[in-house]
Amino acid sequence: MISRYRSLFSQQSFYCSIFYRRFLTNVNSVKDLRSSSKDYDALVIVATELDQIKDHVDNSVTKDLEAYRQLNKKFDKDVTVTMNDIVPGKRLIYSSTGKINRDYDDVRRFADAAAAGMKKALSLGAKSPLIASFGSKLYKQAHLVTLLSALATTYVPLQVREDKPEHKAKVDRLGVYLGQNLSDHTDKLVSYARAIELGRVVGRDIGGGDPERMAPPRVAEYVQELFGKSSGVKVNIIKDQNEIDKDFPLFAAVNRASRNIDRHQGRLIFLEYTGEGEINSTALLVGKGVTYDTGGLDLKTGGGMTSMSYDKCGAANVAGFFKVLSELKPKQFKAIGVLTVARNNCGEEGYATDEILKARAGVRIRIGNTDAEGRLVMADALCHLKELALKEVNPQLFTIATLTGHAARAYGDHYTAVMDNGPAREKRIAQRLQALGDDIGDPFEISTVRCEDYDFINDKSKVADILQCNRQPSNATSRGHQYPAAFLARASGLDKHGRDSDKPLSYTHLDIAGSAGKLPGLPTARPIPALCQMFIADRVL
């Protein structure tokens, strides 16, 4: 009976994935705003000032909006809604970015305006909105940011699509008009944005699924169904518990309390994409996929488990990045990913503080806190990718994880903390990501891993080599998000491949604890857009 239920559920899940592909395929560029179109039922204009649109729309549109501007002193801050016989569906929505040139403004002004305008259109009953973006010379990716924000507003959570079929879609189609002379570029930009959104759908589906809907075996099912046979992405799933014990002992320790519960057993999900042509760059990514974090024997208390189903967003976003690759198929690029999917249960089989574990890299680790499980589930997989990276062309290693509350405390809820090792610092990977993220509204803050961070993790008893964690929460610990990056480097053996090595490997750690999102909000699926800008954009646009 259980197996039959899972089979039916798998078919339903696959249908939902196919549905999203069909919807996102129906995103089309529009060449003219001056005439009404029966294909759409609302016009959403995103602009900085009315003068931008006057050469692109019927005179009646600017006349109506100018009249509203005279009446409303907050016209440049509010969303304006009016009826106009010329625009699609007679629904005219103007969403201003407001000022964009102050010291603290950035391209997210366009994202905010697009989201506000789209939400207003949907609230009015529009099912086929047309969004018109007028961009800015100050922000070269303003059109892309506007389109990505518009697409994000159409997302329907996986469990709503599955449980409430009548609410499975917010829109039937989306039209896109770019208010600059970009006719040759528009279709490519729309396809690129659509692919990124497909990846973000995957990131939100996995990251936002509740602890049972996206328990480790079901994450594996979703990923298998997602990539199928013709996606260009190879999938290999390790579920044999003995194999996990042997090859990924730190992951196995976290998995111990779930090992005897079939529906919670951990999975290591390997993804590989190889583009056509001679490979000139390789990205190797490990994503933390803790489907629910109780804290283990160091149990989270006082409501501290709330939102811990989002502790898998690192793995979810690695899967999402591969979805983008499967859609756009960039040439001369290779990517290898590992989703380290486990549940940090509290039980009699759980790993315990003071245990000494031996990592795949041979490093002996003393456990300081079972609630610091994320670095353990990733370290052996990072070691495995390190071994592969030594044979790859121009490799760049990443770990992506909702790892520490300290990152969110230090930088706030909208920023990813990025940390390079020595070889990555020489390549300025963090600076490149920050610049690309700023361009596309996916911002990063740069932290540096220092000698104090490596000193901090030295095991003072000398019985073990390194200490996994201290007893204090990360947000109450100095350098609470930097020293875990040092731990990952040492526990994986990457410290042997620094600037002083004859085989240096570039490694960057991304702590998305602040930027991933939290309940009751949806996962953000970041940093998928920035990774796409770094590795894909120049190959497909």
C-alpha angles and dihedrals in degrees: 000000000000093000091050090051091051091048092053090045091051091054090049092048091049090051090053091052092049089048092057092049091053092049095048092047086063095068108115139180118242122209103196133040096179098086133052116256125206089206091073136043105198138030116218113191119197112191143139096227138002094247088071094066105040095093093049106047138051114278090245090064095056090041092054093046093046089054090053091048090057090053099043121056088192094054092121091052103038134067109251121210125189141149120255125174094214101054123079113282088358087267112129117185121180117192115185123206090212117213114350104176104070120112092258099043122106140169091283087083085077092047091051093048093048092049092048093048094047093047089052091050092050091047089055090056100260114158100175109037124180114214119203116199121195099181128191139255087230093063116042093193097046093115092051092046091050092050094046091050092049091050091049091059090060095059117121115196116251095242091051090051090050101040100034109037091176088065097043094115136037096187139024097207141350126218123204128203121181112204098214133070095278100124094133091047102040099082092048091048092050091050091048093049091046090054092049090051091051087055091048090050088058091047092050094043094054097032095046099041113113120253094269100037089052100031110146098270091049093049086055091050092050092050093047091051092044097058100032119165105309103041097098090237120110116215126202120175124196110204102146103114094209091054090049091050091052103042104026106033097162091051088047091056092057090043094053097092090052099040095096094046106082097203092051101042114130125253133199108208117196121198128187132184125181118184126212120274133025109333114239101169136031128194118197114191134185117194125198108232108181100160092197129002116205090167090249115239087342085067121204109240139183095043093311093136093066111119092010089126084073090063088097095063093107092060091039091056093047087056089047092053089054089050088059089050091051090053101044100029097204114207127239091017130113130191132186120189138182124199107201099202119183141133118237097220128179111230147121091278093050122125114253143217113269093030115134114220129187115225127217087256090058094251116140112226130195114211113233100172130006089212089071091072098130095076089050097052090051103040099077092043088051088051089052092051089047088058090050093044091062087068099041132093116257094339124201117189124205138181115199118192148146083234112150139021085214092072090056092044092050099044108016134240100305105050136083117219111225124196128181130202118224099278091045090048090055088054090046092230093159092050091048092050091047092051093046091045091051089052094053101034095256100116129199134193117211121230127180127224106225138190089262089062092056090045090051094059096048108115104241093202091064088220092103129030099234141010117236097209144337123246097257126085112262092245089058093048126085110247088007096165098037101056093055087062088055089050092053091050093051098039091052095043092244089127085075089062101056131122091292093056127096085223104045118183124201111231130177127185120208118197107197097175089119101035102042096078132239140225134316084028125068125258111270096217089224137188091029094099094051092047089051090052091050100046110016115026098075090048098054109025 
